[in-house]
Amino acid sequence: MDTKFLKTLGLKKQNAGTWTGLKSSESKQYIVSYSPVDGKKIGEVSVTSKKEYEKVVDTASKAFLAWREVPAPKRGEIVRQYGDELRKYKDDLGKLVSYEMGKSLQEGYGEVQEMIDICDFAVGLSRQLYGLTMHSERPLHRMYEQWHPLGIVGIISAFNFPVAVWSWNAMIAMVCGDVCIWKASEKTPLCAVACQQILHKVLKKNKLPEGISSIITGDYQVGEWLTSDKRVPLISATGSTRMGKIVGSAVAQRLGRSLLELGGNNAVIVTESADLNLVLVGALFGAVGTCGQRCTTTRRLIVHESMYNQVKTKLVAAYKQLKIGNPLDSKNHVGPLIDQNAVEAYLSALDAAKEQGGKILVPGGVLSGKGYESGCYVKPAIVEANNDMAIVQHETFAPILYLISYKGTVEDAIHIQNDVPQGLSSAIMTTNLREAEKFLSYAGSDCGIANVNIGTSGAEIGGAFGGEKETGGGRESGSDSWKAYMRRQTNTINYSTQLPLAQGIKFDF
């Protein structure tokens, strides 16, 4: 990859994981970033030491005292300027996302566009942090509620969306008056440093404290410092259910707040009345986009028996047309998995599916030869399966689609869809209004996201993003998700000359 963009942003071998003036690593340890595209080394980022971490938190705490005094619309103006900077760097940052993570270039650009969009959303939100007014039961009293900043927000993000998910949290938190400490994935550290460099320019231009946004880098130990720190009232963590349980437990031990976005095992239901053209497009992109490494990736396709053979035949034919290769080439549909560990998990899942009675419709496998030197390129696979198979109940972060047949009514299909531990995204393909409404009703999908005639992936920033059950229950991005980043306060004002007490209690003096 052309390193001109990296040099422009000041990315160097000994780049510290924060903009608090720490320019070298005390830990003497570095995270090396290798691209899954070609296996080449991109660069190194220093691992944050405990001493550096303490300085980051101290700097953030001091920055919060200043940042919370800035009126919310003015905070929105800073976010607006950041959005404008992202527009300037969209092409370069999008290429870095694609090269360091392995998603297609179109998806890399799309992820940066999500950052721009959330900036625009947050700017408008900065003038809409509304509270309520309530009628008091006491005469000449007024009640209302207002929202105040929390303080430091710790953000733990995953490799599959190395920049967008941070921005969903950080831009909303910033207009709410919070400051942020970002622990990015050690698999995509340069994307985090790039985002921080761009934001640092905006903060410096406006003579604002650098500690409004900081990053820390390292493995799970660095994350543990953050999750166990009482000075960080909110931890927003994106990742596996296993990781989320650890984070949630650690934060709960200190009675802090956690916002968890964890695993998904997303299904598309295909009913008798479904439009097959929509089914093929939605299922194909949902299953193979980002090489199956989205939390909203379609893992299960639940098809009515009357449509099953048609769907199977057309889908298998469509998979044969997929082009797998360098994601920076727009002609390719599927890029690599993130690393060798992901490849091993993919192969293990296919072996387990066969052992548990699954039938391979589209064989998987690892690609080798010219263009596949990194060893991270795999073939998207389709497996005929039953929903109760152990491997189907488990989320494998890879392009494996389980094809499941159902008999009976839409209620039977909904039961199959809901019968997994996760509850992130779901979809139904139908032209029957009653089936669509049943799917969206209280007796329908138990997921945080439920779509009709679109796939499971591709959530818009205007809606609240998140899921139920082992997905964690958190909500990020749009709607009223901003409330997670603030504390609610109820206020009562007495403007009478009396002080009425509860239950008619009186003091005679």
Secondary structure in CASP SS format (residue, H / E / C, confidence):
PFRMAT SS
TARGET T0000
AUTHOR 0000-0000-0000
METHOD secondary structure of the structure
MODEL  1
M C 1.00
D C 1.00
T C 1.00
K H 1.00
F H 1.00
L H 1.00
K H 1.00
T H 1.00
L C 1.00
G C 1.00
L C 1.00
K C 1.00
K C 1.00
Q C 1.00
N C 1.00
A C 1.00
G C 1.00
T C 1.00
W C 1.00
T C 1.00
G C 1.00
L C 1.00
K C 1.00
S C 1.00
S C 1.00
E C 1.00
S C 1.00
K C 1.00
Q C 1.00
Y E 1.00
I E 1.00
V E 1.00
S E 1.00
Y E 1.00
S C 1.00
P C 1.00
V C 1.00
D C 1.00
G C 1.00
K C 1.00
K E 1.00
I E 1.00
G E 1.00
E E 1.00
V E 1.00
S E 1.00
V C 1.00
T C 1.00
S C 1.00
K H 1.00
K H 1.00
E H 1.00
Y H 1.00
E H 1.00
K H 1.00
V H 1.00
V H 1.00
D H 1.00
T H 1.00
A H 1.00
S H 1.00
K H 1.00
A H 1.00
F H 1.00
L H 1.00
A H 1.00
W H 1.00
R C 1.00
E C 1.00
V C 1.00
P C 1.00
A H 1.00
P H 1.00
K H 1.00
R H 1.00
G H 1.00
E H 1.00
I H 1.00
V H 1.00
R H 1.00
Q H 1.00
Y H 1.00
G H 1.00
D H 1.00
E H 1.00
L H 1.00
R H 1.00
K H 1.00
Y C 1.00
K H 1.00
D H 1.00
D H 1.00
L H 1.00
G H 1.00
K H 1.00
L H 1.00
V H 1.00
S H 1.00
Y H 1.00
E H 1.00
M H 1.00
G C 1.00
K C 1.00
S C 1.00
L H 1.00
Q H 1.00
E H 1.00
G H 1.00
Y H 1.00
G H 1.00
E H 1.00
V H 1.00
Q H 1.00
E H 1.00
M H 1.00
I H 1.00
D H 1.00
I H 1.00
C H 1.00
D H 1.00
F H 1.00
A H 1.00
V H 1.00
G H 1.00
L H 1.00
S C 1.00
R C 1.00
Q C 1.00
L C 1.00
Y C 1.00
G C 1.00
L C 1.00
T E 1.00
M E 1.00
H C 1.00
S C 1.00
E C 1.00
R C 1.00
P C 1.00
L C 1.00
H E 1.00
R E 1.00
M E 1.00
Y E 1.00
E E 1.00
Q E 1.00
W E 1.00
H E 1.00
P E 1.00
L C 1.00
G C 1.00
I E 1.00
V E 1.00
G E 1.00
I E 1.00
I E 1.00
S C 1.00
A C 1.00
F C 1.00
N C 1.00
F C 1.00
P C 1.00
V C 1.00
A H 1.00
V H 1.00
W H 1.00
S H 1.00
W H 1.00
N H 1.00
A H 1.00
M H 1.00
I H 1.00
A H 1.00
M H 1.00
V H 1.00
C C 1.00
G C 1.00
D C 1.00
V E 1.00
C E 1.00
I E 1.00
W E 1.00
K E 1.00
A C 1.00
S C 1.00
E C 1.00
K C 1.00
T C 1.00
P H 1.00
L H 1.00
C H 1.00
A H 1.00
V H 1.00
A H 1.00
C H 1.00
Q H 1.00
Q H 1.00
I H 1.00
L H 1.00
H H 1.00
K H 1.00
V H 1.00
L H 1.00
K H 1.00
K H 1.00
N C 1.00
K C 1.00
L C 1.00
P C 1.00
E H 1.00
G H 1.00
I H 1.00
S E 1.00
S E 1.00
I E 1.00
I E 1.00
T C 1.00
G C 1.00
D C 1.00
Y H 1.00
Q H 1.00
V H 1.00
G H 1.00
E H 1.00
W H 1.00
L H 1.00
T H 1.00
S C 1.00
D C 1.00
K C 1.00
R C 1.00
V C 1.00
P C 1.00
L E 1.00
I E 1.00
S E 1.00
A E 1.00
T E 1.00
G C 1.00
S C 1.00
T H 1.00
R H 1.00
M H 1.00
G H 1.00
K H 1.00
I H 1.00
V H 1.00
G H 1.00
S H 1.00
A H 1.00
V H 1.00
A H 1.00
Q H 1.00
R C 1.00
L C 1.00
G C 1.00
R E 1.00
S E 1.00
L E 1.00
L E 1.00
E E 1.00
L C 1.00
G C 1.00
G C 1.00
N C 1.00
N E 1.00
A E 1.00
V E 1.00
I E 1.00
V E 1.00
T C 1.00
E C 1.00
S C 1.00
A C 1.00
D C 1.00
L H 1.00
N H 1.00
L H 1.00
V H 1.00
L H 1.00
V H 1.00
G H 1.00
A H 1.00
L H 1.00
F H 1.00
G H 1.00
A H 1.00
V H 1.00
G H 1.00
T H 1.00
C H 1.00
G H 1.00
Q C 1.00
R C 1.00
C C 1.00
T C 1.00
T C 1.00
T E 1.00
R E 1.00
R E 1.00
L E 1.00
I E 1.00
V E 1.00
H E 1.00
E H 1.00
S H 1.00
M H 1.00
Y H 1.00
N H 1.00
Q H 1.00
V H 1.00
K H 1.00
T H 1.00
K H 1.00
L H 1.00
V H 1.00
A H 1.00
A H 1.00
Y H 1.00
K C 1.00
Q C 1.00
L C 1.00
K C 1.00
I E 1.00
G C 1.00
N C 1.00
P C 1.00
L C 1.00
D C 1.00
S C 1.00
K C 1.00
N C 1.00
H C 1.00
V E 1.00
G C 1.00
P C 1.00
L C 1.00
I C 1.00
D C 1.00
Q H 1.00
N H 1.00
A H 1.00
V H 1.00
E H 1.00
A H 1.00
Y H 1.00
L H 1.00
S H 1.00
A H 1.00
L H 1.00
D H 1.00
A H 1.00
A H 1.00
K H 1.00
E H 1.00
Q C 1.00
G C 1.00
G C 1.00
K E 1.00
I E 1.00
L E 1.00
V E 1.00
P C 1.00
G C 1.00
G C 1.00
V E 1.00
L C 1.00
S C 1.00
G C 1.00
K C 1.00
G C 1.00
Y C 1.00
E C 1.00
S C 1.00
G C 1.00
C C 1.00
Y C 1.00
V E 1.00
K C 1.00
P C 1.00
A E 1.00
I E 1.00
V E 1.00
E E 1.00
A C 1.00
N C 1.00
N C 1.00
D C 1.00
M C 1.00
A H 1.00
I H 1.00
V H 1.00
Q H 1.00
H C 1.00
E C 1.00
T C 1.00
F C 1.00
A C 1.00
P C 1.00
I E 1.00
L E 1.00
Y E 1.00
L E 1.00
I E 1.00
S E 1.00
Y E 1.00
K C 1.00
G C 1.00
T C 1.00
V H 1.00
E H 1.00
D H 1.00
A H 1.00
I H 1.00
H H 1.00
I H 1.00
Q H 1.00
N H 1.00
D C 1.00
V C 1.00
P C 1.00
Q E 1.00
G E 1.00
L C 1.00
S E 1.00
S E 1.00
A E 1.00
I E 1.00
M E 1.00
T C 1.00
T C 1.00
N C 1.00
L H 1.00
R H 1.00
E H 1.00
A H 1.00
E H 1.00
K H 1.00
F H 1.00
L H 1.00
S C 1.00
Y C 1.00
A C 1.00
G C 1.00
S C 1.00
D C 1.00
C C 1.00
G C 1.00
I E 1.00
A E 1.00
N E 1.00
V E 1.00
N C 1.00
I C 1.00
G C 1.00
T C 1.00
S C 1.00
G C 1.00
A C 1.00
E C 1.00
I C 1.00
G C 1.00
G C 1.00
A E 1.00
F E 1.00
G C 1.00
G C 1.00
E E 1.00
K E 1.00
E C 1.00
T C 1.00
G C 1.00
G C 1.00
G C 1.00
R C 1.00
E E 1.00
S E 1.00
G C 1.00
S C 1.00
D C 1.00
S H 1.00
W H 1.00
K H 1.00
A H 1.00
Y H 1.00
M E 1.00
R E 1.00
R E 1.00
Q E 1.00
T E 1.00
N E 1.00
T E 1.00
I E 1.00
N E 1.00
Y C 1.00
S C 1.00
T C 1.00
Q C 1.00
L C 1.00
P C 1.00
L C 1.00
A H 1.00
Q H 1.00
G H 1.00
I C 1.00
K C 1.00
F C 1.00
D C 1.00
F C 1.00
END
